[in-house]
Amino acid sequence: MDSRHKFTFVKLFVLIIIAGYISSSYGQAKKPTLMILPSDNWCTQRYFMTSFDNQGTKQQVPDYKTAFQEDTELGQVISKIGSLLIDRGFPVKDVEQELKNIEARTAEDNMTSSTTSGSSISESPLDKLKNKAKADIIIQIWWKVNKTDQGKSISFVLEAFDAYTSKRIASSSGNGTPNEKDIVPVLLQNAIIANIDAFVAQLQSHFDDMFQKGREILITVKRWDSWDKTFESEINGEEITEFINKWLQQNCVNGSFNMSDATENKIRFEQVRIPLYDANNKALDARQFAKGLQKYLKAAPFNFEVKLMTRGLGEAILVLGEK
């Protein structure tokens, strides 16, 4: 073999090694954690709804616990969909088990308030489930059984939402082939199979985007009425608002956030991009990220009392002036 052919062979060998490395790295790419639930529409149609007291206003929300207990198909349907996703490498949380864990703490009060101002925040049953399961993506399934001359068929809608922002990130719908013999969970599984790969590609694309740009959360900073300062008050020649801005610039991924509202009494930050994982490779949520800001404001030169509250995984509320 002459030197020219040897050189070509070496280049080809190196390219094969690099391609293998890239392929291996891609195959080992981290997958988002999923949680599968029946859709709100499905729960409404089957009367699996319950009332939730949202700061004095009654709201109807899905009653997942009763749905799992009373609907004989639901557990099987979610298991079938879960198996399709697990086969494609996605970790899936066991929703029914998480609900049982939450039920053990039903006496927990979902309202917190300050004795001074009476300001309050409440947490919905879904927020409690999100906080417990800490999934990256919520998948909701709706289905209906159709009767045809050829047998039963299934219509379905599969939607995925970012668990932190509730934004829709993927969707799929379709109709299954009529069949006389198969039970509903199997009919649904077969109907979804034809669309599942495009659906999971959308999930992975969203997660990859978060990996690069950070996870999106909301942060609101407020003050108690009893506090002797406002966000326009100055510390060492700078307004408190500016100190909070600087902290976010230093701690957000690429300094990315949007201050959508700023008054002397409240500051609201949207599209706050935070790392997916902390230094210990554990999933980072709004509470954990906001704890850093809380600690910063409690230290010198501020020495503020700061109360930290959350809604679900993706919204943190800091209230300055007292605990």
N, C-alpha and C positions, 0 to 999 in steps of 0.2 A: 504493500500500500504506500503510494507516494505521499509527500508532506501535505499536498493540497487536499487529498482525500482524508488524511488523518485529521486535518483541521476541521473539515466539514463534519466528520463523524463526532469529533469532540463537541462541536457546536450543537449538533442534534441531540447528543446525550445530555448536555446541560439544559437544553430546552425541555426535554422529557422530564428531567428532575424538577425543574421549576413548575411545569404544568402539574405534575403530581402533587407538589407541595401546595399549590393554589387550590387544587381540587380537594385535597385533604382538609385544608383550612376552611374551605367553604362548607364542606360536609359537617365540620365540627362547629359551625357558627351557632352562637347561642340563640335559642328559641324563646319566644315570649311564653309566659305561663297563661293558660286559658281557663276560663270558668264558663260552663254552659248552663243557661237558664231558659225556661219557657218565656216567650215574649209577653209583653204587657197585653197585647191584643188576645193572645191565646188564653191568658188568665182571666181577662174580662169576659170572653165568650163562655167560659166554663164557671164563672162566678167565684173564682179563687182570688178575691180581693178583700182587703181589710182597710180600716181607717187609720190614719197616722196624724197625730197632732203636731203640725208644723207651726210653732210659735203662735198657738191659739187658733190656727186655721185648720180645719179638717180636710185631709187629702186622701184620696183612694190610691192605694198602692198594692201590687201583687202580694198575695199570701202564699209564698213558696212552700212554707211548712205544710199547710193544709193540702196544697196541690200534690206534693210528694206522697202524703199519707193517703189521699183519697183517689187519685187517678192512677189506675193500674198500668197505663202505658207510659207515663212520663219517665219513670226511672229507667225503663228499658230503652226508650228513645234516646235519652241523654247518654246512656251507656254505649249504644250503637254509634252515635256521632263521636263520642269520646274515643272509641276504638279506632275510628278512621283517622282522627287527628294524632293519636298516640303512634299509630303506624307510620306517620309522617314525621315523627320526632318531636312533637309538641307536648310539653308537660300539661296535664289537665287536672285541675283541682276537683276534689269530690265535694260537690255543693251540698248534697244531703247530709254529709258528715259535718260540714261546717255549720249548717243550720242547727244541728243537734247541739253543737258546742255553744252556739249563741243562745239557744233556748235555755241552757243552764244558767244564763245570767239575765233572765227576763225581768227581774226586779230592778235592773239598772235604770236609773232615771235618764231620759234622753234630753233633759233640759238643764242647762247650767246658767247661772245668773250672778250678777254682782249685787250685793246688798245695798250698794250706793246708788247705782244708776238703773238697776233693773234690766240692763241689756242682756239679751239671751240668745242662745243658739241651740238648735235641735238637730238630731241626726235621724235620718230615715232608716227603715229596716234594711234597704238595699245598701246604704252607706255602711251600716254595721257589718253586713256580709262582706262588702269590699274590704273593709279594714281588717277583718279576720282572715279572709282568704288571700288577700294581697296578690290578686292576679293582675297581669298586665292588660289583658283583653277580655271583655265580656262578650260571649256569643249567645245570641238569642234565637230560638227556633219557634216558628209557627208552622202548623200543618193542619190539613183538613183531608178527611177521607171522602173520596168520590165513588159513587156507584155507577158502573157502566155495564153494558151488555157483555163485555169481556171479563168483568170481575171488578174488584176494588182497585182504585188507583189513588195516588197521593199527590196533593199539591203542597208545596212547602216554600217558606221564605226563611233564609238563613242570613242573619245580620251580625256584624261584629262592631263593637264600640270600644274605644279607648277607656279603660276603667278609671283613669284619672280626670279626663276632660269630658267624657260621655259623647265625644265626637264619633260619628259613623265612619269606619275605616274600610269596611268590606261588606259586600252583600252578594247573595246568590239566590235564585228562585227557579222553580221549574215544576214539572209534572212527571210522575213515574209511569212506567208501563203497567197497564191493568194486569191483575193476577188474582186468581181465585184462591190459591192455597196459602200464600205467605201472610203472616200476621203483620200488623201495622208497623212495628219497629223495623222489621226486615224490609217492608215495602219502602219505608222512608230512607233507610240506609242505602238501598239500591238506587233510589231516585237521586240521592245526594252525590253518590259516587261519581256520576258523570260530570259533576260541577266542582268537586272538592279541590282539585289541584289548582285551578284558577283562583279559588277562594283563599286557600292557604298561602298562595303566592302574594296576594294582597296583604294578608296578615304579616308575612315576613318582611315585605317591603316597608310597611309602616314601622315595624320594630327596628329594622336596619336604619331607617331615617332617625328614629329616636336615639339609636346607638351613636350616631354621628353628631346630631344636633342637640341631644338632651331631651329629657322627658318634660312635657309641658304641664305646669301647675298654675294656680292662682294664689296670690298672697294679698291679704288686706290688713292694713295697720290702722287701728283706731285708738281713741283715747277715752278714758272714763270721764264723766262730767266733773268728777271731784278732783281731777288732776290739775295742778297749778301751772301747767305748760300746754302749749299747742305745738303742732309740727312746724310752725314758723318761728318758734322760740330758738334762740341761738345758744350754742355751746362752743366756747373758744372761737367765736367769730363766724360760725357756720350754722345754718338752720338744721334742725333735726332731720328734715326731709333729705337734705344733701348727704348726711352721714348714712342714711338708709340706702340711698341710691348708690353710694360708693361701695357699700358692703355687697350689694347685689352684683355690681359690675365685676367685683373681684371673685365672686363665688358661683355665678351662673356660668353655664357652658358658653364659651365665647362671649361672655358678658351680655348675653341675649335676654332681654325682657322689655316689656312695654308698660310705662306708667300711664294708665288710662284715666286716672282721676287723682287729683291732689288738692286738698283744701287744708285749712288749719286744723281740722278735726279728723280727717280720714285720707288715707292714701291707698289706692288700689293698683296692684300690679298684675297684668295679664301676660300670657305667653311667656311665663318665667321658665326658662330652660334649665333643668337641673340634671346632674349625672344620674344614670340609671342605677348605679351601684355605689356604695360607700367604700371606704378604705378596706373593709373586711369582706368585700364582694357580696354584700347583702343589699337587696332591693331598697332603694331610697324613695321615700314618699314625702308628701308635703310637710307632714309633722316633723319628721326627722331633719329635713332641710331647714325648716323654720326655727328649729331648736338652736341652730347656729346663730341666726339673727337674734333670737331671744337672749342667748348667752352674751352676744356682743353688746346689746342694749342694757343688760344688767351690770356690765362691768364698767370700770372707770373709762372715760370721764363722765359717763351718763348716770350709772347707778340707779336705773329706773326699775320699778316693779313692773313685770310684764306677764300677762296671762296669755297662754297659748291654747287655742281651740281649733278644731278641724271639722270639715265636712267631707266625709269620704276620704279617699286617698289623695285627692288632687287639690284641695283648698285648705289653706291655713289662715287663721285669723289671729293677729296679735293685738292685744288691747293694753295700752300703756297707762300706768298710774296706780294700779293696785292688782292684786292677785284675785 
